[in-house]
Amino acid sequence: MTLPMDDLETLRARIDETDRRLLETLAARLAQVAEVGRLKARGAPFLRDLDREARLLARVEAISRELGLDPFRATEIFREIIAMSVKVQEEALLDRKVKERALGNARRVAFQGAEGAYSHLAARKYFGDREGAMEFCGFQTFVRALREAESGAAGYAFLPIENTTAGSINETYDLLRHTDLKIVGEEILEVRHCLLALPGASLLGITRVVSHPQALAQCSHFLTELSGVTAVPFIDTAEAARHVKETGDPALAAIASEEAGQHHGLEVLRRDVADQEENWTRFVVVSTVAITPDPRIPTKTSLVFSTPHRHGALAHCLNLLDAHGLNLTKLESRPVPRHPWEYLFYVDFEGAETEDAATRAIAALSAECPYLKVLGSYPARTTKKGRVDRLPQGTP
């Protein structure tokens, strides 16, 4: 039996109305959450109540079963709602919007790449609660994006700093050391590579695939399985999608985000083509818009230092941090330019630089190290206390 099209369109219209009511209900919930955040700003000693969150998820699971819904997917939806709620409360505590209004270009966000690039998607995620008020500006290089923020032409620069499959992004570490901007935030994004081509193109007809070299490397197994296909490095994943559109060649495909494909009118030939299922990138947000993290917000501090050129110097410096009770979340070494076999060390630890323990530890390090620079303190997204996302499997 074929369903009459009039009935189908009527049902779809009713679904659209239900979807809108769902979103209106979510908006009302977040407005209530913002009120909770403002109340907490007046004196509550905590930001998150993990016990309440656990009870909420348990209640969602039970109600889902009662209503005949998939309890796993319903719980995942509410995990995202909790993540949105945490961001709303953090903004209430930071009161960052007041500071931004004093800066003419604070709403502009500079990133490397084009619309649909992973940096663009991560920036939209980070500023999600006020995305409509932000202007996202893509540039060809990390340096250009950073310079926009340094000159005041943009309020923020958004830079990738590490990937779970490719490791640290060394250029970003080097740029952070030479800028006066501070890290004011971090964001993580799950990278989901897709094979994109012109409408009507077929997988069997593809002869060349263009993308950023790192994306090609992350999809090497998939590309090897495509007979007679040549991988061609390109400046950026989103630009690769644009290139496919502009050439009009049905034998040409790009590896990029699905959003980049949608923006350029391409079709997805294959989703999730990366070699590893878990592929996440961490980004840092740098700005002249200074913040002072509220003590109730789980915070991280990043700094870089060099050690005296003597045996055991690094161990001594790390012991100083440990002696002050600081929990390190990352340690990265980079060679010192023009000084063979000497290294700079980038460290992330939990807590804000304004906290007593951190202040004393940084002072002790400064007395020992020839060079030390605090890169910033900011709300954490990759620590146990600061998580709002489902992180890769195996993340401690």
C-alpha positions in Angstrom: 0.0 0.0 0.0 1.4 3.4 -1.0 0.9 6.3 1.4 -0.8 9.2 -0.4 1.6 12.2 -0.7 -0.9 14.5 0.9 -0.9 12.4 4.0 2.9 12.2 4.0 3.3 15.9 3.7 0.7 16.4 6.5 2.7 14.1 8.8 6.0 15.8 7.9 4.5 19.2 8.8 3.3 17.8 12.2 6.8 16.5 12.8 8.3 19.9 11.9 5.9 21.5 14.4 7.0 19.0 17.1 10.7 19.7 16.3 10.1 23.4 16.9 8.3 22.8 20.2 11.3 20.6 21.2 13.7 23.4 20.5 11.5 26.0 22.2 11.5 23.7 25.3 15.3 23.4 25.1 15.6 27.3 24.9 13.3 27.6 27.9 15.4 25.1 29.8 18.6 26.9 29.0 17.1 30.2 30.1 16.3 28.6 33.5 19.9 27.3 33.6 21.2 30.8 33.0 19.1 32.0 36.0 20.7 29.2 38.1 24.1 30.4 36.9 23.4 34.0 37.9 22.3 32.7 41.4 25.5 30.7 41.7 27.5 33.8 40.8 26.1 35.4 44.0 27.7 32.9 46.3 27.2 29.2 45.5 30.5 27.4 46.1 30.2 25.1 43.1 29.5 25.1 39.4 28.6 21.5 38.6 26.7 19.1 40.8 27.9 15.7 39.4 25.6 13.8 41.7 22.6 15.7 40.3 23.8 15.1 36.7 24.0 11.3 37.4 20.5 11.3 38.9 19.2 13.2 35.9 20.7 10.7 33.4 19.4 7.8 35.4 15.9 9.4 35.4 16.2 10.0 31.6 17.1 6.4 31.1 14.2 5.2 33.2 11.6 7.5 31.5 12.9 6.5 28.1 12.3 2.8 28.8 8.9 3.7 30.2 8.1 5.6 26.9 9.5 2.9 24.7 12.5 5.0 23.5 16.1 3.9 23.0 17.5 4.6 26.5 21.1 4.8 25.2 20.4 7.5 22.6 18.1 9.4 24.8 20.8 9.5 27.5 23.4 10.7 24.9 21.0 13.5 23.9 20.8 14.6 27.5 24.6 14.5 27.9 24.7 17.1 25.1 22.0 19.1 26.9 24.1 19.0 30.1 27.1 20.2 28.1 25.1 23.1 26.7 23.9 23.9 30.3 27.4 23.9 31.6 28.5 26.4 29.0 25.6 28.7 29.8 26.4 28.7 33.5 30.1 29.3 32.8 29.3 32.3 30.7 27.1 33.7 33.6 30.1 33.3 36.0 32.7 34.7 33.5 30.4 37.6 32.5 32.5 37.7 29.4 29.9 39.4 27.3 30.2 42.6 29.3 34.0 42.7 28.5 33.4 42.0 24.9 31.0 44.9 24.4 33.8 47.2 25.2 35.9 45.9 22.3 34.7 46.8 18.8 35.9 43.6 17.1 35.5 41.1 19.9 32.7 39.4 17.9 35.2 38.5 15.1 36.9 35.1 15.3 39.9 34.3 13.1 40.7 30.7 12.1 42.8 28.9 9.5 40.9 27.5 6.6 37.6 28.1 4.9 33.9 27.7 5.8 33.4 24.1 6.8 37.0 23.6 7.9 37.3 21.7 11.2 38.7 24.9 12.9 35.6 26.7 11.7 33.3 23.9 13.1 35.2 23.9 16.4 34.9 27.7 16.7 31.2 27.6 16.0 30.9 24.9 18.7 32.9 27.0 21.3 30.8 30.1 20.6 27.6 28.1 20.2 25.6 30.0 22.8 26.1 33.2 20.8 27.1 32.0 17.4 24.6 34.3 15.7 26.4 37.3 17.1 29.9 36.1 16.0 31.6 36.6 12.7 33.9 33.7 11.7 36.8 34.8 9.4 39.0 32.2 7.6 42.6 32.8 6.6 45.1 30.7 4.7 47.6 30.2 7.6 47.8 30.0 11.3 50.0 33.1 11.4 47.5 35.2 9.5 44.7 34.2 11.8 46.9 35.0 14.9 47.9 38.4 13.4 44.2 39.3 13.1 43.8 38.9 16.8 47.1 40.6 17.6 46.2 43.7 15.6 42.8 44.0 17.1 41.0 43.2 13.8 39.6 40.1 15.5 38.7 39.5 19.1 39.8 35.9 19.0 42.0 33.5 17.1 41.2 29.8 17.0 44.2 27.4 16.6 44.4 23.6 16.6 47.1 22.4 19.1 46.9 18.6 19.1 45.2 15.6 17.5 44.6 12.2 18.9 46.1 10.5 15.8 48.6 13.0 14.5 49.9 14.3 17.8 50.9 17.9 18.7 50.7 20.7 16.1 54.1 22.2 16.5 53.4 25.4 14.6 50.8 26.4 17.2 53.1 25.8 20.1 55.8 28.0 18.5 53.3 30.8 17.7 52.0 30.8 21.3 55.5 31.4 22.6 55.9 34.6 20.5 52.5 36.3 21.0 51.3 38.6 23.7 47.8 37.1 23.4 46.7 34.8 26.2 44.9 31.4 25.9 41.4 32.1 27.2 39.7 28.8 26.3 39.9 25.4 24.7 37.6 23.2 22.7 37.7 19.7 21.3 36.0 18.4 18.2 35.5 15.0 16.8 37.0 14.9 13.3 34.8 12.9 10.9 36.3 12.7 7.4 34.0 12.2 4.4 34.8 11.5 0.8 33.0 14.2 -1.2 32.3 14.6 -4.9 30.1 16.3 -7.4 26.4 15.3 -7.5 26.0 12.1 -9.6 29.7 11.1 -9.3 30.4 7.5 -8.4 33.0 5.9 -6.2 34.2 3.7 -9.0 34.7 6.8 -11.2 37.1 8.7 -8.8 40.7 8.9 -10.0 42.1 11.7 -7.7 41.4 12.6 -4.1 42.5 16.0 -2.8 42.8 17.1 0.9 45.2 18.5 3.5 48.3 16.2 3.8 47.3 15.3 7.4 43.8 14.3 6.4 45.2 12.1 3.6 47.5 10.5 6.0 44.7 9.8 8.5 42.7 8.1 5.7 45.6 6.2 4.1 44.0 2.7 4.5 40.8 3.8 2.8 42.7 5.5 0.0 44.9 2.4 -0.5 41.7 0.3 -1.1 40.6 2.6 -3.9 42.0 1.1 -7.0 43.8 3.5 -9.4 43.2 6.6 -7.2 45.9 9.2 -6.6 46.0 11.2 -3.4 46.9 14.9 -4.0 47.9 17.2 -1.1 46.0 20.5 -0.9 46.2 23.5 1.3 43.1 22.7 3.5 40.2 20.2 3.7 37.5 22.8 3.2 39.5 24.4 0.3 39.8 20.9 -1.2 36.0 20.7 -1.3 35.8 24.1 -2.9 38.4 23.0 -5.5 36.2 20.0 -6.4 33.2 22.2 -7.0 35.2 24.7 -9.0 36.8 22.2 -11.3 33.5 20.4 -12.1 35.4 17.2 -12.6 33.3 14.1 -11.6 36.5 12.1 -11.3 37.8 14.4 -8.6 36.9 13.9 -4.9 37.9 15.6 -1.6 38.3 14.4 1.9 36.7 17.0 4.2 33.9 17.5 6.7 30.3 16.8 5.7 29.6 20.5 6.4 32.2 21.6 3.9 30.5 19.3 1.3 27.1 20.8 2.1 28.5 24.3 1.7 29.9 23.6 -1.7 27.0 21.5 -3.0 28.9 18.2 -2.9 27.6 14.7 -2.2 29.0 12.3 0.4 30.3 9.2 -1.3 31.5 7.6 1.9 31.4 8.7 5.6 33.9 8.1 8.3 36.9 7.2 6.1 39.6 7.8 8.6 41.8 4.8 9.6 41.0 5.3 13.3 37.4 5.6 14.6 38.4 8.0 17.4 39.9 11.1 15.8 39.7 14.2 18.0 41.4 17.6 17.7 41.9 20.0 20.6 41.9 23.7 19.9 43.0 26.8 21.9 41.3 30.2 21.8 43.7 33.1 22.1 42.6 36.7 22.7 43.3 40.1 24.2 39.9 39.8 25.9 41.3 38.9 29.3 39.3 36.6 31.6 39.6 35.8 35.2 38.2 32.3 35.6 35.7 32.0 38.5 37.1 29.6 41.1 34.0 27.3 40.7 34.9 26.7 37.0 37.4 23.8 36.5 40.4 25.6 35.1 43.7 24.7 33.3 46.9 26.8 33.1 49.4 26.5 30.2 53.0 27.7 30.5 56.3 27.3 28.7 59.8 27.3 30.2 63.4 26.3 29.5 65.6 24.6 32.0 69.2 25.2 33.1 71.6 23.1 31.0 72.5 20.6 33.7 71.7 17.1 34.7 68.3 16.5 36.2 67.0 20.0 35.6 63.7 19.0 34.1 63.0 16.5 36.9 63.7 19.2 39.4 61.3 21.6 37.7 58.6 19.0 37.6 59.2 18.2 41.3 58.6 21.9 42.1 55.2 21.7 40.5 54.4 18.4 42.3 55.6 19.8 45.6 52.9 22.5 45.3 50.2 19.9 44.6 49.7 20.8 40.9 48.3 18.0 38.7 50.0 18.0 35.3 47.8 17.2 32.3 50.3 17.6 29.5 54.1 17.8 29.0 55.5 18.7 25.6 59.1 19.4 24.6 60.2 21.5 21.6 63.7 22.2 20.5 65.1 25.7 21.1 65.8 27.4 17.8 69.5 27.9 17.0 70.4 26.0 20.2 71.0 22.4 19.3 70.0 19.8 22.0 68.3 22.4 24.1 64.6 22.3 24.7 61.5 24.3 25.7 58.9 22.5 27.8 55.2 23.2 27.5 53.2 22.2 30.5 49.5 22.2 31.3 48.3 21.8 34.9 44.9 21.9 36.6 44.0 25.2 38.3 44.4 28.9 37.6 47.6 30.9 37.9 45.9 33.2 40.4 45.4 30.3 42.9 47.9 30.3 45.8 49.5 27.0 44.9 50.0 27.9 41.3 51.3 31.4 42.2 53.9 29.9 44.5 54.9 27.1 42.0 55.3 29.6 39.1 57.4 31.9 41.3 59.6 28.9 42.3 60.0 27.9 38.7 60.8 31.4 37.6 63.7 31.4 40.1 65.1 28.2 38.5 64.4 28.7 34.8 66.2 30.9 32.4 62.9 31.5 30.6 59.3 31.1 31.7 56.0 32.4 30.2 52.5 31.8 31.3 50.4 31.3 28.2 47.0 31.6 30.0 44.5 30.2 32.5 41.1 29.1 31.0 38.1 26.9 31.5 39.1 23.3 31.0 37.5 20.9 28.5 39.9 18.0 28.7 40.3 17.4 32.4 38.1 15.0 34.4 36.4 17.9 36.2 36.0 20.0 33.2 34.6 17.5 30.7 31.4 18.2 28.9 32.0 16.0 25.8 32.3 12.3 25.3 36.1 12.0 25.0 38.0 9.4 23.0 38.0 5.9 24.4 41.0 5.4 26.7 41.2 9.0 27.8 42.0 9.0 31.5 
